[in-house]
């Protein structure tokens, strides 16, 4: 499936949010040996990369991102170098909760 950019949520500046990748609807199960990377591109084009950690009990990969810049961020989870289904997604980062409410964003909060 071709990846698409979709608005997925909002968060606050300097907040840490956890992202996870898991198999859905009987797709292949992860072994924990895969290479899974979380990449976030900021509005000024700086890129943050985090190696995702495997949770054997829940059979999912997870990583935490900390937002250091306001604006729209493009977050991509890569499994062995290819975007996973549902990735990339867009997260709008605000300075504080009131700012997000004033602009009328009604997306779910990331995390």
N, C-alpha and C positions, 0 to 999 in steps of 0.2 A: 504494500500500500504506500502511496506517495505521501510524504509528510506534509502537513498543512499548518500554517500559523493560525492559532485560534486563541481568543482571549480566554484565559482560564482563571484569573483571580487577581487579587490585590494584596499588598503587604505593606509593612511600614519600614521606613528607613532604619537601619541598624538592627532590625529584627532578624532572628535566625528562623528559617523555615526548613522543614524536613520534606524531602521528596522521595518517593519510592517507585520501584519498577517491579512488577510481578506478572506471572503468567495469568492469562484470563481464559475462562471457558474451555478448559481442557487442552490448551495449547501446551507445547513442550514445557517440561519443568526445568528449572535452573539447577545446575549441579554445584554452583559456587566457583566453578573454574572459568567462567566467562569473564571477559574484560568489559566492565560496564563503567562508563564515565558520564558525569553530569557536567554540562557546560552552560554557562550563562553569559550572554553578550549584553552589555549595558548600552544605554542610549549614546554614549560617547565612543562605542565600539571596543571598549576594553573587555577582555574575556577572562572569566574565572573558570577554573576547571577543578573538579573534585572527583577522586576515585570513589566509586560507590562501594559500600561494604555489604557483604552477604549475611543475611539473617537465616540460618539453617532452619530454625523452628518455623518461621513464617514463609520460608522459601521465597524471599524477596530481597531486592537490593535497595539500599537507602543511602542518602547523603544529605548533608545539611549545607544550606547556603546562607550567607549573611549579606544583606543588601547595603551597599555603601554609596549608592547613588540613586537619586530620584528619577522617575520616568519609566518608560516601557522597556522591560528586559525580555529577551528571547532565551528561553531555557530549553535545552536539548539533552535528552538521555540517549547515549550511544551504546549499543550492544555490539561488541566486536567491530566497532567502527561505523555501524549503520544506525540511523535514528530508529527508535522503537515506535510502535504504533501509538498514536496520540502525542507524538513529539515532532516538532517543537511546540511549546506553548508559550503564551505571553503573560507576563506578570507585571502589573503596574505598581510601582513602589511610590508611596506617599511619605511626606515628612511626618504627618500625624493623622489620626483617625478623622478629625474634622475636615481636613483638606480633601480626603477621599469622598466624604459625604457631600461636600459642597459641589464637587464636580459631577455628582450623580452617578458614579460608577456603581453598578449593582451586581458585579461579579462576586463569586465566592472568594473568601480569603484563602490564600495559599497556606499550606502547612498542615 
